[in-house]
Amino acid sequence: MRKGLFIFMIVLLLATMTFATFNWRKFAGQTITVLFVKHPFTEAILPYISEFTQKTGISVSFLVLPETEYWDKLNIDLSSGQGSYDVFMTGPSIEWQHAYAGWIEPLDSYVKSSELTSPDYDFEDFYPAFTAANRWNKKIGGGLGEGHLWAIPVMVETSILAYRKDIFDKYGVKVPETYEEWRKVAAELAEKAKSENIYPVIQRGARDITSIQAGYYTAFSTYGAKDFDENMNCTINSPQGVKITEIWVDTIKKYGPPDWTNVTWFDLMERFASGRYGMVVDCDFFAGTYENPKKSKVAGKVAYALPPKGPDGAIRSNIWTWALSMNARSKHKEAAWYFIQWVTSKEMLLRSALYGNLDPVRKSVWENPKVVEMTEKWGGGTWRKVVTQMLEKYAAWRPTPQTELIAMWTRWIEALHEIYEGKATAKEALDKAAKDIDKIMERAGLK
């Protein structure tokens, strides 16, 4: 018994010594530059950057940009090789182009290094699906979850239905379970709830790639449509793709705000929180704003449901995970890794989650009593239940891995605008866009 206790004490002492000897100030005096997207994650982290500098002696310069400007600035910097930003926010689909071109640093060796990574970092605490989403072997058309780790996730999001339960209940409106019902419910709200002075729906529509990524891509996938076939021929104009696009754009045009083509994800979140809209199929983490009485006029009035089903009864939500990558041209890679490591630690991601940056990518954060307490009552208990179902059953990466996603999605949103503006039918616009996307793939040597 005494021998066992002695061994336990020795192991505990060694562990304590290991934690105590990790040198957080090994790169003190260096300065790194970080590029952030305007996002709840960024809002949550910025107030604590001074703590990082106090802990490490590493100074941090940063720039925060709206997403519509962010990707252009980042792409120019990476493609030019300037290396202006040591660390930046990214996501799997964007990483494909950057990794393929050799612009970002593989992070595997940093994670595994006992000299560069604190023993309490606990990489195994991350949900495997989210770190896998940031791995790719650079094989066009496949290989996601394989090869190098290109970024560390900081949040994940699925697309769910948020709706004004108070208004739905008041007028006896049924929560839509299919996209056909979604369109009919929008019409019903427009008729029955005129006195509420609301738009029945709101969705993203700005001329940037995120307008494809969330609600629309979830609807597109759920309807059985795909972006490419096995030979990398664009198939957004399949019968399924045309049909769901007709439903999507027609509903938004008739029952959404007249400036849909200007609505970014951030606008959508703040507008729904303003109380002027009936329902939205978009990011689950927006609930952090919707349920905050200081930021929202609909706190306590919203409920959450699974996104509408497709013709076959299936739900195929697309998923997005914001993550942090390191510039391959960084002159301060170790200091940059220290920052990434610190930001994605248990402590910082818990702070971020409690601020409202959900869903957590670490198990310990999702199960933390404070996070559970904060979220378990959202939507009368519907939010946490729905999100758990999404993560366990329905949410996955749907886009085909390839390097021209930005160009492709930019052309795709142009087609949606053409339909919305009455310049073409859904079939005409998607047929033309598919041909243009095939040319993009050919010029890039991908087919």
For each residue, the residues with C-beta under 8 A, 3 or more apart:
1: 4 5
2: 5 6
3: 6 7
4: 1 7 8
5: 1 2 8 9
6: 2 3 9 10
7: 3 4 10 11
8: 4 5 11 12
9: 5 6 12 13
10: 6 7 13 14
11: 7 8 14 15
12: 8 9 15 16
13: 9 10 16 17
14: 10 11 17 18
15: 11 12 18 19 119
16: 12 13 19 20
17: 13 14 20 21
18: 14 15 21 22 119
19: 15 16 22 118 119 120
20: 16 17
21: 17 18
22: 18 19 118 119
23: 26
24: 55 56 118 338
25: 28 55 56 57
26: 23 334 338
27: 30 56 57 58 332 334 335 338
28: 25 56 57 58
29: 57 58
30: 27 58 59 332 335
31: 58 59 60 61 332
32: 58 59 60 61 86 87 330 332 335 336 339
33: 60 61 62 63 84 85 86 87
34: 60 61 62 63 85 86 87 88 339
35: 62 63 65 70 73 74 77 85 87 88 89
36: 39 42 45 46 62 63 64 65 88 89
37: 42 64 65 66 67 70 89 322
38: 42 64 65 66 67 70 266
39: 36 42 43 67 89 266 322 357
40: 43 44 285 288 289 355 356 357
41: 44 45 89 154 155 322 352 357
42: 36 37 38 39 45 46 64 89
43: 39 40 46 355 357
44: 40 41 47 351 352 355 356 357
45: 36 41 42 48 49 343 348 351 352
46: 36 42 43 49 62 64
47: 44
48: 45 51 52 348 351
49: 45 46 52 53 60 62
50: 53 54
51: 48 54 55
52: 48 49 55 56 58 60 339 342 343
53: 49 50 56 57 58 59 60
54: 50 51
55: 24 25 51 52 342
56: 24 25 27 28 52 53 335 338 342
57: 25 27 28 29 53
58: 27 28 29 30 31 32 52 53 335 338 339
59: 30 31 32 53
60: 31 32 33 34 49 52 53 339
61: 31 32 33 34
62: 33 34 35 36 46 49
63: 33 34 35 36 85
64: 36 37 38 42 46
65: 35 36 37 38 69 70 73
66: 37 38 69 70 264 266
67: 37 38 39 70 71 208 210 264 265 266
68: 71 206 207 208 264
69: 65 66 72 73
70: 35 37 38 65 66 67 73 74 89
71: 67 68 74 75 94 208 209 406
72: 69 75 76
73: 35 65 69 70 76 77
74: 35 70 71 77 78 85 88 90
75: 71 72 78 79 406
76: 72 73 79 80
77: 35 73 74 80 82 83 84 85 327
78: 74 75 81 98 101 103 104 327
79: 75 76 101 103
80: 76 77
81: 78 329
82: 77 329
83: 77 86 327 329 330 331
84: 33 77
85: 33 34 35 63 74 77 88 327
86: 32 33 34 83 326 327 330 331 332 333 335 336 339
87: 32 33 34 35 324 325 326 327 330 336 339 340
88: 34 35 36 74 85 324 325 327
89: 35 36 37 39 41 42 70 154 322 323 324 325
90: 74 94 95 98 104 150 151 322 323 324 325
91: 94 95 151 320 321 322 323
92: 95 96 133 134 136 144 151 321 323 397
93: 96 213 397 399 405
94: 71 90 91 97 98 405 406
95: 90 91 92 98 99 104 134 136 150 151 323 325
96: 92 93 99 100 136 401 402 403 405
97: 94 100 101 403 404 405 406
98: 78 90 94 95 101 103 104 150 325
99: 95 96 102 103 104 136 138 148 150
100: 96 97 138 403
101: 78 79 97 98 403
102: 99 328
103: 78 79 98 99 327 328 329
104: 78 90 95 98 99 150 151 325 326 327 328
105: 325 326 327 328 330 333
106: 109 148 149 150
107: 110 111 148 149 150 151 152 325 326 337 340
108: 111 112 148 149
109: 106 112 113
110: 107 113 116 117 337 340 341
111: 107 108 117 121 123 149
112: 108 109 117
113: 109 110 116 117
114: 117 119
115:
116: 110 113 334 337 338 341
117: 110 111 112 113 114 121 123 337 341
118: 19 22 24 121 341
119: 15 18 19 22 114
120: 19 345 346
121: 111 117 118 341 345
122: 125 346 364
123: 111 117 126 131
124:
125: 122 346 362 363 364
126: 123 130 131 152 153 361 362 363
127: 130 131 156 361 362 363
128: 131 132
129: 132 133 391
130: 126 127 133 134 153 156 321 361
131: 123 126 127 128 134 135 149 152 153
132: 128 129 135 144 145
133: 92 129 130 144 145 153 319 321 397
134: 92 95 130 131 149 150 151 152 153 321 323
135: 131 132 144 145 146 147 148 149 150
136: 92 95 96 99 139 143 144 145 146 147 148 150 401
137: 143 146 147 148
138: 99 100 143 147
139: 136 142 143 146 401
140: 232 401 402 403 446
141: 228 230 232 400 401 402
142: 139 401
143: 136 137 138 139 146 147 401
144: 92 132 133 135 136 397 401
145: 132 133 135 136
146: 135 136 137 139 143
147: 135 136 137 138 143
148: 99 106 107 108 135 136 137
149: 106 107 108 111 131 134 135 152
150: 90 95 98 99 104 106 107 134 135 136 325
151: 90 91 92 95 104 107 134 323 324 325
152: 107 126 131 134 149 323 324 340 344
153: 126 130 131 133 134 156 321 322 323 344 361
154: 41 89 321 322 323 324 343 344 349 352 357 361
155: 41 285 321 322 352 357 358 359 360 361
156: 127 130 153 319 320 321 359 360 361 391
157: 214 283 284 285 319 320 321 359
158: 218 283 284 317 318 319 359 387 390 391 394 395
159: 214 215 217 218 281 282 283 284 307 317 318
160: 281 282 283 284 304 305 306 307 317 386 387 390
161: 175 176 279 280 281 304 305 306 307 308
162: 272 279 280 282 286 287 290 302 303 304 379
163: 168 175 278 279 280 302 303 304 305
164: 167 168 198 277 278 279 298 301 302
165: 168 169 301 302 303 379 380
166: 169 170 301
167: 164 170 171 173 189 193 196 198 278 301
168: 163 164 165 171 173 174 175 278 303
169: 165 166 172
170: 166 167 193
171: 167 168 188 189 192 193
172: 169 192
173: 167 168 185 188 189 192 193
174: 168 181 185
175: 161 163 168 185 303 305
176: 161 179 181 182 184 185 279 308
177: 181 308 309
178: 181 182 308 309 310 311
179: 176 182 183 219 222 223 244 247 248 308 309 310
180: 183 184 247
181: 174 176 177 178 184 185 308
182: 176 178 179 185 186 201 247 251 279 281 308
183: 179 180 186 187 247 250 251
184: 176 180 181 187 188
185: 173 174 175 176 181 182 188 189 200 279
186: 182 183 189 190 200 201 251 254 255 278 279
187: 183 184 190 191 200 254 255
188: 171 173 184 185 191 192
189: 167 171 173 185 186 192 193 198 200 255 278 279
190: 186 187 193 194 200 254 255
191: 187 188 194
192: 171 172 173 188 189
193: 167 170 171 173 189 190 196 198 200 278
194: 190 191 197
195:
196: 167 193
197: 194 276
198: 164 167 189 193 275 276 277 278
199: 202 255 256 257 276 277 278
200: 185 186 187 189 190 193 255 256 277 278 279
201: 182 186 251 252 255 256 277 278 279 280
202: 199 256 257 263 268 271 272 277 280
203: 215 216 248 252 256 260 263 268 280 281 282
204: 210 211 214 215 216 263 264 265 268 282
205: 211 252 260 261 262 263 416 417 420
206: 68 210 211 261 262 263 264 267
207: 68 211 261 410 413 414 417
208: 67 68 71 211 264 410 413
209: 71 212 213 405 406 409 410 413
210: 67 204 206 213 214 264 265
211: 204 205 206 207 208 216 263 264 413 416
212: 209 216 217 409 412 413
213: 93 209 210 216 217 318 320 409
214: 157 159 204 210 217 218 265 282 283 318 320
215: 159 203 204 218 219 280 281 282 307
216: 203 204 211 212 213 219 220 248 416
217: 159 212 213 214 220 221 318 398 399
218: 158 159 214 215 221 222 281 307 316 317 318
219: 179 215 216 222 223 244 247 248 281 307 308
220: 216 217 223 225 236 241 244 245
221: 217 218 224 225 226 316 317 318 398
222: 179 218 219 244 307 308 309 310 314 315 316 317
223: 179 219 220 240 241 243 244 310 311
224: 221 240 310 311 312 314
225: 220 221 235 236 238 240 241 244
226: 221 229 235 238 398 400
227: 234 235 236 398 399 400 408
228: 141 232 233 234 235 400 402
229: 226 232 233 235
230: 141
231: 447
232: 140 141 228 229 400 402 441 446 447
233: 228 229 438 447
234: 227 228 237 408 433 434 435 437 438 441
235: 225 226 227 228 229 238 241 434
236: 220 225 227 241 412 415 430 433 434 437
237: 234 241 242 427 430 431 433 434
238: 225 226 235 241 242
239: 242 243
240: 223 224 225 243 244
241: 220 223 225 235 236 237 238 244 245 430
242: 237 238 239 245 246 426 427 430
243: 223 239 240 246 247 426
244: 179 219 220 222 223 225 240 241 247 248
245: 220 241 242 248 249 416 419 426 430
246: 242 243 249 250 419 425 426
247: 179 180 182 183 219 243 244 250 251
248: 179 203 216 219 244 245 251 252 416
249: 245 246 252 253 416 419 420 426
250: 183 246 247 253 254
251: 182 183 186 201 247 248 254 255 256
252: 201 203 205 248 249 255 256 260 420
253: 249 250 256 260 420
254: 186 187 190 250 251
255: 186 187 189 190 199 200 201 251 252
256: 199 200 201 202 203 251 252 253 260
257: 199 202 260 263 271
258:
259: 262 263
260: 203 205 252 253 256 257 263 420
261: 205 206 207 417 420 421
262: 205 206 259 267
263: 202 203 204 205 206 211 257 259 260 267 268 271
264: 66 67 68 204 206 208 210 211 267 268
265: 67 204 210 214 268 269 282 283
266: 38 39 66 67 269 270
267: 206 262 263 264 270 271
268: 202 203 204 263 264 265 271 272 280 282 286
269: 265 266 272 273 282 283 286 289 290
270: 266 267 273 274 289
271: 202 257 263 267 268 274 276 277
272: 162 202 268 269 276 277 280 286 290 298
273: 269 270 289 290 295 296 297 298
274: 270 271 277 296 297 298
275: 198 297 298 301
276: 197 198 199 271 272
277: 164 198 199 200 201 202 271 272 274 280
278: 163 164 167 168 186 189 193 198 199 200 201
279: 161 162 163 164 176 182 185 186 189 200 201
280: 161 162 163 201 202 203 215 268 272 277
281: 159 160 161 182 203 215 218 219 307 308
282: 159 160 162 203 204 214 215 265 268 269 286
283: 157 158 159 160 214 265 269 286 320
284: 157 158 159 160 287 304 358 359 383 386 387 390
285: 40 155 157 288 356 357 358 359
286: 162 268 269 272 282 283 289 290
287: 162 284 290 291 302 304 358 375 378 379 383
288: 40 285 291 292 355 356 357 358
289: 40 269 270 273 286 292 295 296 356
290: 162 269 272 273 286 287 296 298 299 302
291: 287 288 296 299 300 302 378 379 383
292: 288 289 295 296 299 356
293: 296 299 300
294:
295: 273 289 292
296: 273 274 289 290 291 292 293 299
297: 273 274 275
298: 164 272 273 274 275 290 301 302
299: 290 291 292 293 296 302
300: 291 293
301: 164 165 166 167 275 298
302: 162 163 164 165 287 290 291 298 299 379
303: 162 163 165 168 175 379 380 382
304: 160 161 162 163 284 287 378 379 382 383 386 387
305: 160 161 163 175 382 386
306: 160 161 309 315 386 389 390 394
307: 159 160 161 215 218 219 222 281 315 317
308: 161 176 177 178 179 181 182 219 222 281 315
309: 177 178 179 222 306 313 314 315
310: 178 179 222 223 224 313 314 315 316
311: 178 223 224
312: 224
313: 309 310
314: 222 224 309 310
315: 222 306 307 308 309 310 393 394
316: 218 221 222 310 394 396 398
317: 158 159 160 218 221 222 307 390 394 395 396
318: 158 159 213 214 217 218 221 395 396 397 398 399
319: 133 156 157 158 395 396 397 398
320: 91 156 157 213 214 283
321: 91 92 130 133 134 153 154 155 156 157 361
322: 37 39 41 89 90 91 153 154 155
323: 89 90 91 92 95 134 151 152 153 154
324: 87 88 89 90 151 152 154 340 343 344
325: 87 88 89 90 95 98 104 105 107 150 151
326: 86 87 104 105 107 330 333 336 337 340
327: 77 78 83 85 86 87 88 103 104 105 330 336
328: 102 103 104 105
329: 81 82 83 103
330: 32 83 86 87 105 326 327 333 336
331: 83 86
332: 27 30 31 32 86 335 336
333: 86 105 326 330 336 337
334: 26 27 116 337 338
335: 27 30 32 56 58 86 332 338 339
336: 32 86 87 326 327 330 332 333 339 340
337: 107 110 116 117 326 333 334 340 341
338: 24 26 27 56 58 116 334 335 341 342
339: 32 34 52 58 60 86 87 335 336 342 343
340: 87 107 110 152 324 326 336 337 343 344
341: 110 116 117 118 121 337 338 344 345
342: 52 55 56 338 339 345 348
343: 45 52 154 324 339 340 348 349
344: 152 153 154 324 340 341 348 349
345: 120 121 341 342 348 349
346: 120 122 125 349 350 362 364 365
347: 350 351
348: 45 48 342 343 344 345 351 352
349: 154 343 344 345 346 352 353 360 361 362 365
350: 346 347 353 354 360 364 365 368 370 371
351: 44 45 48 347 348 354 355
352: 41 44 45 154 155 348 349 355 357
353: 349 350 356 357 358 360 365 366 368 371
354: 350 351 370 371 374
355: 40 43 44 288 351 352
356: 40 44 285 288 289 292 353
357: 39 40 41 43 44 154 155 285 288 352 353
358: 155 284 285 287 288 353 371 375 387
359: 155 156 157 158 284 285 366 387 391
360: 155 156 349 350 353 365 366 371
361: 126 127 130 153 154 155 156 321 349 365
362: 125 126 127 346 349 365 366
363: 125 126 127 366 367
364: 122 125 346 350 367 368
365: 346 349 350 353 360 361 362 368 371
366: 353 359 360 362 363 371
367: 363 364 371 372
368: 350 353 364 365 371 372
369: 372 373
370: 350 354 373 374
371: 350 353 354 358 360 365 366 367 368 374 375
372: 367 368 369 375 376 384
373: 369 370 376
374: 354 370 371
375: 287 358 371 372 378 383 384
376: 372 373 381 384
377: 380 381
378: 287 291 304 375 381 382 383 384
379: 162 165 287 291 302 303 304 382 383 386
380: 165 303 377
381: 376 377 378 384 385
382: 303 304 305 378 379 385 386
383: 284 287 291 304 375 378 379 386 387
384: 372 375 376 378 381 387 388
385: 381 382 388 389
386: 160 284 304 305 306 379 382 383 389 390
387: 158 160 284 304 358 359 383 384 390 391
388: 384 385 391 392
389: 306 385 386 392 393 394
390: 158 160 284 306 317 386 387 393 394 395
391: 129 156 158 359 387 388 395
392: 388 389
393: 315 389 390
394: 158 306 315 316 317 389 390
395: 158 317 318 319 390 391
396: 316 317 318 319
397: 92 93 133 144 318 319
398: 217 221 226 227 316 318 319
399: 93 217 227 318 405
400: 141 226 227 228 232
401: 96 136 139 140 141 142 143 144
402: 96 140 141 228 232 405 408 441 446
403: 96 97 100 101 140 444 446
404: 97 407 408 440 441 444 446
405: 93 94 96 97 209 399 402 408 409
406: 71 75 94 97 209 409 410
407: 404 410 411 440
408: 227 234 402 404 405 411 412 437 440 441
409: 209 212 213 405 406 412 413
410: 207 208 209 406 407 413 414
411: 407 408 414 415 433 436 437 440
412: 212 236 408 409 415 416 433 437
413: 207 208 209 211 212 409 410 416 417
414: 207 410 411 417 418 433
415: 236 411 412 418 419 424 429 430 432 433
416: 205 211 216 245 248 249 412 413 419 420 429
417: 205 207 261 413 414 420 421
418: 414 415 421 423 424 429
419: 245 246 249 415 416 422 423 424 425 426 429
420: 205 249 252 253 260 261 416 417
421: 261 417 418
422: 419
423: 418 419 429
424: 415 418 419 428 429 432
425: 246 419 428 429
426: 242 243 245 246 249 419 429 430
427: 237 242 430 431
428: 424 425 431 432
429: 415 416 418 419 423 424 425 426 432 433
430: 236 237 241 242 245 415 426 427 433 434
431: 237 427 428 434 435
432: 415 424 428 429 435 436
433: 234 236 237 411 412 414 415 429 430 436 437
434: 234 235 236 237 430 431 437 438
435: 234 431 432 438 439
436: 411 432 433 439 440
437: 234 236 408 411 412 433 434 440 441
438: 233 234 434 435 441 442 447
439: 435 436 442 443
440: 404 407 408 411 436 437 443 444
441: 232 234 402 404 408 437 438 444 446 447
442: 438 439 445 446 447
443: 439 440
444: 403 404 440 441
445: 442
446: 140 232 402 403 404 441 442
447: 231 232 233 438 441 442
